[in-house]
Amino acid sequence: MTFEQRFNRAMDRIWSWFGRQVGWAEGRPEVPHEGGFQPSALTGAFVLAAVAYQIVSGGLLLLYYQPSVYPTLTLCGQASGVVSSSPAAWCSTYYIVHSVPMGGVLLTTHLYGAYVVIFLMLVHLFRGYYVGTYKRPGRAFSWVAGVALLLLTLGMGFTGYLLTYTQLSYNATSVSITLVQALPVVGPSLASLMTGDGTPQSLLSRMFALHVILFPGAIAVLVFLHKRTTLYPRVYLTLAKWGLLYVGVLVAVATAWPWQLPTYAGNLGATQPVTVPAWYFLWVFKLVDFIGVTPADAMLFAAAVVLFLCLLPFIDRSHRFRPRDRPVFLFLGNSLLGFFVLMTAWGDLAPGVPITPTEAAVRLGPVVGVNALAVALFYGRYRRSWGQNAIVVPPLAEPAGVRTDSRAVAPVRSGPVTLPTLLSLLALIGSLFLLAFGLLLPFLCLMAAIFVGLAESTRTTGPEGRTGSPGQGTLVFPLVALSAVAALLVALVMAVVA
């Protein structure tokens, strides 16, 4: 066997293994395998788990929040019984952070959790794009509903950003509304919907209503229309352990790095940095810095991207699912992803700095060029070795003990203590140190997650009454749990030493 043949066989085996992990193999149900870890089939479930925490934390914050720009008796630095010199929205936020028990942690987790939800939504969208979930029968409408869900999630982040009513959030919201108003035809109407009669109180009231009532209601309807994945009994255990781990890590991070409340809107004596929107809108904001690009042009480009995503099920009509069988759409997806990442980082590092056409070509050209070269080289090699049988060739034989479908059973492991159990126990011992630092809530969440993981790893009854160990996929959770606990401990030690 020549070197090229060995190389091609190794590449095909790696690709087949990776395809099994993310669900690229054709003809398989898009559900997590019993006893294995298939993260791509759970991206939507991870989003739902993160959204559930946002609902709970947001509901608790509503107990104290006041959506008003007028003075209040709520204590935010002034003497008791004295009307504040700052708006009630900011005062109530200040009161949550400084007077409500664990209020600062609650507000910080809600803020960080919003970022996590948006990030997971983007991961879920691009995963569906690469896997081709919109190609499955009856999935076109579900895909369009998913794009609408992403837009509503971004809207939730946008409307929630103003509610603290700091000078920074007020300026960023004003900049974002200016961009929205630049949209042809619908722009002025959308801006008027958000600003109302143009007064600060009307703007805050509209944002509050959109964030608390209108957008959540629309999201609930679209989630019901979008959901297509069957939840097997074991999936509930999987969601429980990952959800508890997520809450534990989120609370621990919020405790170690609490969010600092900036000064209130209207405090003109305070110095303010360059006004920029939240990170998920930075790529549009940075487009305006390109010389010759107007806000209307930037918003038209954003609208074109959304339109492309909505029409994707009707444009990509081929019956091929794997990304390597769709080089054109693979190139477009990689280019969009690279563009968003580069523009977001660029907008954060150099906000408001004008960009010449030459500099734009130098920065963006390699993103498109390298992507086109990589796709062309890989697709050319793939066509020579597999091309004519891209759809009908079955996956390569898997090693013994690796499941190929939801009914396969891994061999029974021997030994009194398995590696997943050992790693989970180490993570549990490490989480005890969180308790020593006084982080009771993160400790309880992490401990509960690890115990659920241990219960799942010892579950021996498989589907159809078969028995066997859960499979090598169970290694992923204890490794992530142990890594998370170790990282938190290092961060806490550094905070204490500093």
N, C-alpha and C positions, 0 to 999 in steps of 0.2 A: 504494500500500500504506500502510495506516494505521500509526501508531506502535505500537498494540497488536499488530497482526499481525507487524511487524518484531521487536518484543520477544518475542513468543511463539515465532517461528521461531528467534531467537537462543538462547532458553532451551532449546528442543528440541534444537538442535544441540549445545549444551554438554552437556546431559544424555546425549545419544547417545554423544558422545566419551568422557565419563566412564564410561558404562556399558561401553564397549568396553575401557577400561583395567582395570576391576575385574571384568569377566566377567558383567555383568548381562544381556547380550543372550541371548534364549532360543534354544535349538536349537544352541548351540555347545558343543563339548567343553570340559570344564574343565581345560584344559592350557595351558601357556605357548605362545604363538605362536612358530614358528620365526623367529628374527631380530628379535623384538620384545620389549618389556619389559612383562609383565603381572603386576604384583606380587601381585595377589590370588590368582592360580593358584599362587603359590610360597610363600604364607604357611606352609603346612604343611611345605614343604621347609626353609624358614628355621628353623622350630622344630627339625626333625631335625638340622640343622647345629649349632645351638646346644646341643642335647642331646648330640651327639657330643663336643663339647669338654668338657662337664660330665663325661662318662664318663671321658675321658682324664685330665683334671685331678684328678678324684676318685680315680681309681686310683693316681695318683702320690702324692696325699696319704695314702692308706692305707698306704704304705710306712713312714710315720713316726708315724701317729696311734695313740694308745693309749686305747681306750674304758673308762677306769677312773677312779673317784673317789678312789682311794687314792694315798698318796705314791709317788714314783718316784725313781730315780737319774738320770733324764733331766735334763739341765742346763736350768734355767729361771731362772737368776739366782743359784743357790746354788753353793758351792764343789764342785769335782769330788769324787765319792765320798760326798757328803753327801745324805741323803734329803731330798726337797723338802718344804716346808710347804704346798704347794698340790696340788690333784688332778692325777693323771697326764694326764687329758684336756686340761686347760688347759696343763700343762707341755709336753706333746708339741706342742700348737699354738704355744706360745711358742718351742719349739725349731725348728719349721718356719719361723717368721717370722724368727728371728734367727740361726740356725745353718745351715740347709739352703741351699745355693746357689740363689738366685732363689726361695726358699721363700715369702717375703712376697708376691712378685708372683703366684706360683701360687695361694696361698690367696685373695688379693684377686680374681683373675680368676674363681676358682670361686664366690666370693660374688656378685660383680657379674653373672657369667654366669647364676646362678640367678634373679636378678631379671629378666634379659633373657628367659629362657625363659618365665617366668610372664607377662611382658608380651606376648610374642609369642603365647602360647597364648590370652590374652584377645583379642588382635587377630584371631587365626584364628577364634575362636568367634563374635565379633560380625560378622566378615566373612561367615561361613557363615549367620548369622542373617539379615542383610540381603539376601544374594544368594538365600537360599532353597535352599541345597544339600540340605537334608533332604527337599525335595519331589521330587528326582529318583528314578527307579525304583531300588529296592534301597538307598536311602540312609538310611532311617529307623534301622536298626540301627547304621549307621556314625555317625550323628549322636549316638545314645545313647552309643556307645563313645567318641566325642570328648568328651562331657560328663564321662564317667568318667575320661578321660585328664586333663582339667583338674583334677578333684578330686584325682587321684593326684599331679599336679604340685604342687598346693598342699600336699599331704601331704609331698612330698619337701622342699619349702621349710620346712615346719613342723618336721619331724624333724631336718633338718640344722641348724636354728637353734640347737639345744641343744648340738651336738657340741663347740663350742669351750669349753663349760662355764664361761662367764663369769657373773658375778652378774646382769648385765643379761639374758642369754639364759635363765638359769634362772628369773628372775622372770617374764619374758614367757611362757615355756612353762607355768609354773604358772597364770598368768592364762588362757591359752588352754585348758588342761585343765579349768579351772573352767567355762568357757563350754561346752565339749563335754559335760561332765557334766550340764549343765542341760537337755540334750535329753531329751524324754520317751521312755520305753521303752528306746531304744538308748543313751542318753547314759552311764549308769553302766557298761555293758559296754564301750563304747569307751574310757572313761577308765581302766577297769581293765586293758584291753589295753595301754595306753600306760604305766601306772605300775607294773604288776606287783604286787609285795608292798608297795609304798609306800616303799621305801628309795631314796635317791638313785642307788645303783648299779643297781638294777633299772630305774629310769626311764631312765638313760643307756643301759643295755644294750638295752632295748626300742627306744629311738629309733634306736640304731645299727643294729640288725637290720632295722628297718623301712626305714631310709634306704639301706642298702647292699644288702639282699637282697630283701626281700618286695616293696616298692614298685617297684624297677627290674624285677623279674620280671613283675609284673602290667602294668607299662607296656609292656614288650616284647610281651606277648601282645596287648594292646589296640591297639598301633600296627599290628601285623600285620592285625588285624581291621578297623581304621579306614581304612587306606590304600586309596585308590581312584583315584589319579591316575597316568596312564601317563607314564613318564619317557622322553622322546625323547632321542636321542644328544646334542643340543645342550644339554639341561638339565644334563648332568653338568658341562659347562664353566661354565654359569651358576652352579651350586651351588659349584663350586670357587672361582671368583673372589669370589663374595659371602662364602663361608665363610672364605677367607683374609683378606679385608678385615675381616670381623668379628673374627677372632682378633687381627689386627694392631692394630686400634683398641682392642680390649678390653685387650690387654697394655700398650699405650701409656697408656691411661687408668689402669690399675692401677699403672703405674710413676709417673705424675704425682700420683695421689691414692691412696696405699696405705691399706689398712684398718688402723686402730689397734686392737690387742687390748686390750679393757677388763680390769679386774681379775677375778680368779678367783672362782667361787662359794664362799661361805663367808667371804670377807673382809669381815666386818661393819663394820670400821673405815672402809671407803671409803664416801664419799657416792654415792648413786645417784639418777639422775633419775626422773621419773615412769615407772612401768613400763607399757610399751605393747607390743603384738605387732608383728610385721613388717608392712610397709606394705600387703600384700595382704589382711590381716585387720583393718585399721584401721576399715573401714566397719562391721563387726559390733561391734567394740569401742566405737565411738562411739554406736551405738544404745542401749547400756546407760546412757549418760549422759542420755538423754531421761527426764524425770521421769515415772514410772509404767510404764516399760519395764523388765522383769526380764531377767536373762540367758536364761531359758527363752523369753521372747517374742522376743528377738533371734535366738536359734538357730532358733526355729520359722520366723521370716521368711526366714532364710538357707535352711532346708530347703525352704520353699515356692518360692523362686527356683530351686533345683536341680530340684525336681519339675516346675516349669513348663518348664524347658529340656528335661528328659527327655521330657515328653509333647508337646512342640511339634510333632513330625511327625504326631501323631495328632489335634492340635487344629486346626492350620492345614491344612485339607484342600483348599483351592482350588488351581487349576492355574496360578495367576499367580506369577511369579517376581520381577518387579521390585518394589522397595520402594514405588514410587509407586502400584502396583496393590493394595497391602495397607496401607491407612492405619492400621488398628487395630493391626496388629503393628509397623508403623513407629513409631507413637506409644509402644507398650509398650517397644520396644527403645531408643528415644531416652531415654525416662524412666528406664529401668534404668541406662543408661550415664551419664546426667547425675547420677543418684542416687549411683552408685558413686564417681564422680570427686569430687563435692562432699563426701560423707561421708569419703572417704579423706583429702582435704585438711583437712577440719574436724578429724578425729581426730588428725592430725599437728600442727596448729597449736594446738589447745585440748584436749589429752587430759585426761580426768577432770573437765572443767568441766560442771556440770549444765545441761541445756537445758530450758527451759520450753516448754509446748505452743505458746505464742504465737511464741516465737523459732523453733521448728521450722517453724511454718507460714510465717513470713516468709522463712526461708531456702529451704525446699523447695518452697513454693508457686510461685515463679517458674519453677523447673525444669519443673514439670508444665504450668503455664499457658502459658508461651512455646512449649513444645514442641507443645501441643495447637493453639495458634493457628497456628503455622507449618505443621503438617501439614494443618490444615483449609484454610488459604488455598491452599497448593500443590496439594492434592488437588482442591479446587474448580476451580482454573484448569485443571488437567490433565484433569478430566472434561469440561470444556466444549470443549477443543480436541482431545483424543485419546480420550476415554473409551470409546466403543463399540468401538474397534479396538485396545485395549491389548495384546492378545496377537498379533493377526495382522499388525499393521503392521510391515513390515521396517525395519531401521535405515536412517537417512538415508544418502544416497550419501556416500562418504568422498572426501576429496581424493586426487588422484593420488599414488601412492607410499606410502599408508598401507594396511596389510594388513587385510583383512576376515576372513580365516580362515588356518588354519595352512599352506595351500598357496600363498597369494598371495606375489608377489615384488615387492619394491620396485625402483624404477629404479636403474640403476648410477650411482654418484656419480662425478663427474669431479674431477680434481685430484690431485696427488701425495700430499697429506696431508689426511685428513678431520678434521673438528672433534673427534669422539670420540678419534681418535689423538692429536691435539694436546693435549687435556685430560689424557689418560692420561700423556703424556710430562711435562707440567707436574707432575702428581701424583707421578710417579716422581722428578723432580728435587727436589721438595719433601721427599720421604721420605728423600733423602740427608742432609738436615739432622738427621733423627732419628738417623742413624748418627753424626753429629758430636756428638750429646748422649750417645752411648754406648748408645742403645736398639737393640741389634743385633737382638733377636728381633722387635720390631714392624716394624723396617725390612725384615727378610727376608720376613715375612708380607705386608706391604703391597706389596713389590716383586713377590712371586710372584703376588698377586692382580691387580696391574696388568698383568703380562705375560700372564696367562691372559685378561684382558679384551682386551688387544691381539690375542692369537691368535684370540679369538672374533670380534672386530670385522673381522678380515681374512679370515674364513672366507667364501668366495664360493660354495661349492656348496650349493645349497638342496635341499629334498626333491624327489624324483622327477627328480634330475639337473639341475634348473634352476640358473641362476646369477643372482647379484645381490648387492648389498650388504646387510648385516644389517638395515637399517632405522633409523628415527629413535629407536627404543627404546633403542639402544645408547648414547645420550647420557646416560642416567640413571646408569649405573655410573661413568663417568669424572667426572661432576659430583659424585656422592657421594664418590668417592675423593679428589678434589681438595679438597672442602670438609672432609672428615675430616682430611686431612693439614694443611691450613691451620689448623684449629681446634687440633689437637695442638701445632703449632709455636707458636701464640700462647700456649697454656697453659704450654708448657715455658719460653718466654721470660719469662713473668710469674713462674713459679716461680724461675727463676734470678735475675731482678732483685730479687724480694722477699727 
